[in-house]
Amino acid sequence: MSKSTSTTAATATTAPNKQSSSKKQASSSTVKQATNTNTDVLCCDDGFLAKAMYRYNLWTGLYMLEQDERLFFHIFGWMFVFSLSLYMGVFLHGFVDGLLQ
């Protein structure tokens, strides 16, 4: 009687392991399939500029902003870049003038 009890216990412990390994394989293939997506394929084929804007919005996370928030971000961002470039232009002009004297 002890032999039959031990064989049934052995098969009972191996059966769930086979099922769990098949579930792990199924879930790993799902994860692999989801991570192998290319976002450039999902983008529309309107040309180079549209794809560049799509990548910019995707990489910077601006796609999470609403349309008006994105507009204000760009307006204030370009104002900051413009003022910084003016400042650097004045600084470099004074620096070059100081070197030439």
mmCIF file of the C-alpha atoms, coordinates in Angstrom:
data_MODEL
# 
_entry.id   MODEL 
# 
loop_
_atom_site.group_PDB 
_atom_site.id 
_atom_site.type_symbol 
_atom_site.label_atom_id 
_atom_site.label_alt_id 
_atom_site.label_comp_id 
_atom_site.label_asym_id 
_atom_site.label_entity_id 
_atom_site.label_seq_id 
_atom_site.pdbx_PDB_ins_code 
_atom_site.Cartn_x 
_atom_site.Cartn_y 
_atom_site.Cartn_z 
_atom_site.occupancy 
_atom_site.B_iso_or_equiv 
_atom_site.pdbx_formal_charge 
_atom_site.auth_seq_id 
_atom_site.auth_comp_id 
_atom_site.auth_asym_id 
_atom_site.auth_atom_id 
_atom_site.pdbx_PDB_model_num 
ATOM 1   C CA . MET A 1 1   ? 0.000  0.000  0.000   1.00 0.00 ? 1   MET A CA 1 
ATOM 2   C CA . SER A 1 2   ? 2.852  2.363  0.676   1.00 0.00 ? 2   SER A CA 1 
ATOM 3   C CA . LYS A 1 3   ? 4.162  1.940  -2.893  1.00 0.00 ? 3   LYS A CA 1 
ATOM 4   C CA . SER A 1 4   ? 0.894  3.010  -4.513  1.00 0.00 ? 4   SER A CA 1 
ATOM 5   C CA . THR A 1 5   ? 0.538  5.936  -2.148  1.00 0.00 ? 5   THR A CA 1 
ATOM 6   C CA . SER A 1 6   ? 4.052  7.170  -2.915  1.00 0.00 ? 6   SER A CA 1 
ATOM 7   C CA . THR A 1 7   ? 3.544  6.930  -6.704  1.00 0.00 ? 7   THR A CA 1 
ATOM 8   C CA . THR A 1 8   ? 0.276  8.862  -6.549  1.00 0.00 ? 8   THR A CA 1 
ATOM 9   C CA . ALA A 1 9   ? 1.940  11.536 -4.432  1.00 0.00 ? 9   ALA A CA 1 
ATOM 10  C CA . ALA A 1 10  ? 4.800  11.739 -6.922  1.00 0.00 ? 10  ALA A CA 1 
ATOM 11  C CA . THR A 1 11  ? 2.463  12.189 -9.880  1.00 0.00 ? 11  THR A CA 1 
ATOM 12  C CA . ALA A 1 12  ? 0.414  14.750 -7.981  1.00 0.00 ? 12  ALA A CA 1 
ATOM 13  C CA . THR A 1 13  ? 3.495  16.872 -7.377  1.00 0.00 ? 13  THR A CA 1 
ATOM 14  C CA . THR A 1 14  ? 4.776  16.637 -10.960 1.00 0.00 ? 14  THR A CA 1 
ATOM 15  C CA . ALA A 1 15  ? 1.474  17.463 -12.660 1.00 0.00 ? 15  ALA A CA 1 
ATOM 16  C CA . PRO A 1 16  ? 1.239  21.073 -11.372 1.00 0.00 ? 16  PRO A CA 1 
ATOM 17  C CA . ASN A 1 17  ? 4.882  21.677 -12.277 1.00 0.00 ? 17  ASN A CA 1 
ATOM 18  C CA . LYS A 1 18  ? 4.166  20.792 -15.896 1.00 0.00 ? 18  LYS A CA 1 
ATOM 19  C CA . GLN A 1 19  ? 1.193  23.122 -15.972 1.00 0.00 ? 19  GLN A CA 1 
ATOM 20  C CA . SER A 1 20  ? 3.062  25.974 -14.330 1.00 0.00 ? 20  SER A CA 1 
ATOM 21  C CA . SER A 1 21  ? 5.973  25.649 -16.764 1.00 0.00 ? 21  SER A CA 1 
ATOM 22  C CA . SER A 1 22  ? 3.598  25.821 -19.719 1.00 0.00 ? 22  SER A CA 1 
ATOM 23  C CA . LYS A 1 23  ? 1.977  28.923 -18.179 1.00 0.00 ? 23  LYS A CA 1 
ATOM 24  C CA . LYS A 1 24  ? 5.417  30.491 -17.714 1.00 0.00 ? 24  LYS A CA 1 
ATOM 25  C CA . GLN A 1 25  ? 6.256  29.821 -21.363 1.00 0.00 ? 25  GLN A CA 1 
ATOM 26  C CA . ALA A 1 26  ? 2.965  31.320 -22.500 1.00 0.00 ? 26  ALA A CA 1 
ATOM 27  C CA . SER A 1 27  ? 3.441  34.420 -20.356 1.00 0.00 ? 27  SER A CA 1 
ATOM 28  C CA . SER A 1 28  ? 7.066  34.845 -21.419 1.00 0.00 ? 28  SER A CA 1 
ATOM 29  C CA . SER A 1 29  ? 6.102  34.667 -25.087 1.00 0.00 ? 29  SER A CA 1 
ATOM 30  C CA . THR A 1 30  ? 3.421  37.291 -24.452 1.00 0.00 ? 30  THR A CA 1 
ATOM 31  C CA . VAL A 1 31  ? 5.950  39.563 -22.746 1.00 0.00 ? 31  VAL A CA 1 
ATOM 32  C CA . LYS A 1 32  ? 8.480  39.030 -25.513 1.00 0.00 ? 32  LYS A CA 1 
ATOM 33  C CA . GLN A 1 33  ? 5.859  39.772 -28.139 1.00 0.00 ? 33  GLN A CA 1 
ATOM 34  C CA . ALA A 1 34  ? 4.775  42.977 -26.379 1.00 0.00 ? 34  ALA A CA 1 
ATOM 35  C CA . THR A 1 35  ? 8.322  44.271 -25.951 1.00 0.00 ? 35  THR A CA 1 
ATOM 36  C CA . ASN A 1 36  ? 9.340  43.667 -29.558 1.00 0.00 ? 36  ASN A CA 1 
ATOM 37  C CA . THR A 1 37  ? 6.995  46.324 -30.957 1.00 0.00 ? 37  THR A CA 1 
ATOM 38  C CA . ASN A 1 38  ? 8.482  49.082 -33.062 1.00 0.00 ? 38  ASN A CA 1 
ATOM 39  C CA . THR A 1 39  ? 6.757  52.391 -32.417 1.00 0.00 ? 39  THR A CA 1 
ATOM 40  C CA . ASP A 1 40  ? 7.894  53.803 -35.765 1.00 0.00 ? 40  ASP A CA 1 
ATOM 41  C CA . VAL A 1 41  ? 5.710  51.230 -37.493 1.00 0.00 ? 41  VAL A CA 1 
ATOM 42  C CA . LEU A 1 42  ? 2.705  52.508 -35.536 1.00 0.00 ? 42  LEU A CA 1 
ATOM 43  C CA . CYS A 1 43  ? 3.305  56.066 -36.736 1.00 0.00 ? 43  CYS A CA 1 
ATOM 44  C CA . CYS A 1 44  ? 1.569  57.400 -39.793 1.00 0.00 ? 44  CYS A CA 1 
ATOM 45  C CA . ASP A 1 45  ? 3.565  57.579 -43.030 1.00 0.00 ? 45  ASP A CA 1 
ATOM 46  C CA . ASP A 1 46  ? 3.062  61.287 -43.694 1.00 0.00 ? 46  ASP A CA 1 
ATOM 47  C CA . GLY A 1 47  ? 6.738  61.986 -44.238 1.00 0.00 ? 47  GLY A CA 1 
ATOM 48  C CA . PHE A 1 48  ? 9.931  62.797 -42.438 1.00 0.00 ? 48  PHE A CA 1 
ATOM 49  C CA . LEU A 1 49  ? 8.613  65.817 -40.529 1.00 0.00 ? 49  LEU A CA 1 
ATOM 50  C CA . ALA A 1 50  ? 5.559  63.984 -39.187 1.00 0.00 ? 50  ALA A CA 1 
ATOM 51  C CA . LYS A 1 51  ? 7.713  61.063 -38.046 1.00 0.00 ? 51  LYS A CA 1 
ATOM 52  C CA . ALA A 1 52  ? 10.215 63.458 -36.413 1.00 0.00 ? 52  ALA A CA 1 
ATOM 53  C CA . MET A 1 53  ? 7.395  65.210 -34.527 1.00 0.00 ? 53  MET A CA 1 
ATOM 54  C CA . TYR A 1 54  ? 5.980  61.831 -33.490 1.00 0.00 ? 54  TYR A CA 1 
ATOM 55  C CA . ARG A 1 55  ? 9.362  60.727 -32.113 1.00 0.00 ? 55  ARG A CA 1 
ATOM 56  C CA . TYR A 1 56  ? 9.841  64.084 -30.347 1.00 0.00 ? 56  TYR A CA 1 
ATOM 57  C CA . ASN A 1 57  ? 6.456  63.828 -28.639 1.00 0.00 ? 57  ASN A CA 1 
ATOM 58  C CA . LEU A 1 58  ? 7.049  60.196 -27.736 1.00 0.00 ? 58  LEU A CA 1 
ATOM 59  C CA . TRP A 1 59  ? 10.591 60.594 -26.369 1.00 0.00 ? 59  TRP A CA 1 
ATOM 60  C CA . THR A 1 60  ? 9.874  63.743 -24.375 1.00 0.00 ? 60  THR A CA 1 
ATOM 61  C CA . GLY A 1 61  ? 6.525  62.561 -23.038 1.00 0.00 ? 61  GLY A CA 1 
ATOM 62  C CA . LEU A 1 62  ? 4.663  65.577 -24.422 1.00 0.00 ? 62  LEU A CA 1 
ATOM 63  C CA . TYR A 1 63  ? 1.960  63.284 -25.770 1.00 0.00 ? 63  TYR A CA 1 
ATOM 64  C CA . MET A 1 64  ? 0.623  63.103 -22.197 1.00 0.00 ? 64  MET A CA 1 
ATOM 65  C CA . LEU A 1 65  ? -0.183 66.826 -22.200 1.00 0.00 ? 65  LEU A CA 1 
ATOM 66  C CA . GLU A 1 66  ? -3.394 68.309 -23.516 1.00 0.00 ? 66  GLU A CA 1 
ATOM 67  C CA . GLN A 1 67  ? -3.267 70.366 -26.710 1.00 0.00 ? 67  GLN A CA 1 
ATOM 68  C CA . ASP A 1 68  ? -3.367 73.762 -24.951 1.00 0.00 ? 68  ASP A CA 1 
ATOM 69  C CA . GLU A 1 69  ? -0.796 72.660 -22.344 1.00 0.00 ? 69  GLU A CA 1 
ATOM 70  C CA . ARG A 1 70  ? 1.515  71.550 -25.136 1.00 0.00 ? 70  ARG A CA 1 
ATOM 71  C CA . LEU A 1 71  ? 1.051  74.912 -26.875 1.00 0.00 ? 71  LEU A CA 1 
ATOM 72  C CA . PHE A 1 72  ? 1.949  76.852 -23.704 1.00 0.00 ? 72  PHE A CA 1 
ATOM 73  C CA . PHE A 1 73  ? 4.932  74.571 -23.116 1.00 0.00 ? 73  PHE A CA 1 
ATOM 74  C CA . HIS A 1 74  ? 6.254  75.293 -26.602 1.00 0.00 ? 74  HIS A CA 1 
ATOM 75  C CA . ILE A 1 75  ? 5.610  79.034 -26.375 1.00 0.00 ? 75  ILE A CA 1 
ATOM 76  C CA . PHE A 1 76  ? 7.414  79.418 -23.041 1.00 0.00 ? 76  PHE A CA 1 
ATOM 77  C CA . GLY A 1 77  ? 10.104 76.962 -24.066 1.00 0.00 ? 77  GLY A CA 1 
ATOM 78  C CA . TRP A 1 78  ? 10.915 78.867 -27.244 1.00 0.00 ? 78  TRP A CA 1 
ATOM 79  C CA . MET A 1 79  ? 10.843 82.174 -25.349 1.00 0.00 ? 79  MET A CA 1 
ATOM 80  C CA . PHE A 1 80  ? 13.393 80.741 -22.919 1.00 0.00 ? 80  PHE A CA 1 
ATOM 81  C CA . VAL A 1 81  ? 15.607 79.411 -25.712 1.00 0.00 ? 81  VAL A CA 1 
ATOM 82  C CA . PHE A 1 82  ? 15.386 82.714 -27.591 1.00 0.00 ? 82  PHE A CA 1 
ATOM 83  C CA . SER A 1 83  ? 16.310 84.790 -24.531 1.00 0.00 ? 83  SER A CA 1 
ATOM 84  C CA . LEU A 1 84  ? 19.134 82.406 -23.668 1.00 0.00 ? 84  LEU A CA 1 
ATOM 85  C CA . SER A 1 85  ? 20.530 82.633 -27.197 1.00 0.00 ? 85  SER A CA 1 
ATOM 86  C CA . LEU A 1 86  ? 20.347 86.452 -27.087 1.00 0.00 ? 86  LEU A CA 1 
ATOM 87  C CA . TYR A 1 87  ? 22.190 86.444 -23.776 1.00 0.00 ? 87  TYR A CA 1 
ATOM 88  C CA . MET A 1 88  ? 24.852 84.079 -25.126 1.00 0.00 ? 88  MET A CA 1 
ATOM 89  C CA . GLY A 1 89  ? 25.189 86.237 -28.247 1.00 0.00 ? 89  GLY A CA 1 
ATOM 90  C CA . VAL A 1 90  ? 25.835 89.355 -26.164 1.00 0.00 ? 90  VAL A CA 1 
ATOM 91  C CA . PHE A 1 91  ? 28.209 87.446 -23.880 1.00 0.00 ? 91  PHE A CA 1 
ATOM 92  C CA . LEU A 1 92  ? 30.203 85.967 -26.772 1.00 0.00 ? 92  LEU A CA 1 
ATOM 93  C CA . HIS A 1 93  ? 30.325 89.343 -28.554 1.00 0.00 ? 93  HIS A CA 1 
ATOM 94  C CA . GLY A 1 94  ? 31.790 90.960 -25.427 1.00 0.00 ? 94  GLY A CA 1 
ATOM 95  C CA . PHE A 1 95  ? 34.178 88.039 -24.968 1.00 0.00 ? 95  PHE A CA 1 
ATOM 96  C CA . VAL A 1 96  ? 35.494 88.303 -28.528 1.00 0.00 ? 96  VAL A CA 1 
ATOM 97  C CA . ASP A 1 97  ? 35.817 92.094 -28.212 1.00 0.00 ? 97  ASP A CA 1 
ATOM 98  C CA . GLY A 1 98  ? 37.826 91.594 -25.018 1.00 0.00 ? 98  GLY A CA 1 
ATOM 99  C CA . LEU A 1 99  ? 40.158 89.155 -26.791 1.00 0.00 ? 99  LEU A CA 1 
ATOM 100 C CA . LEU A 1 100 ? 40.774 91.494 -29.718 1.00 0.00 ? 100 LEU A CA 1 
ATOM 101 C CA . GLN A 1 101 ? 41.734 94.494 -27.588 1.00 0.00 ? 101 GLN A CA 1 
# 
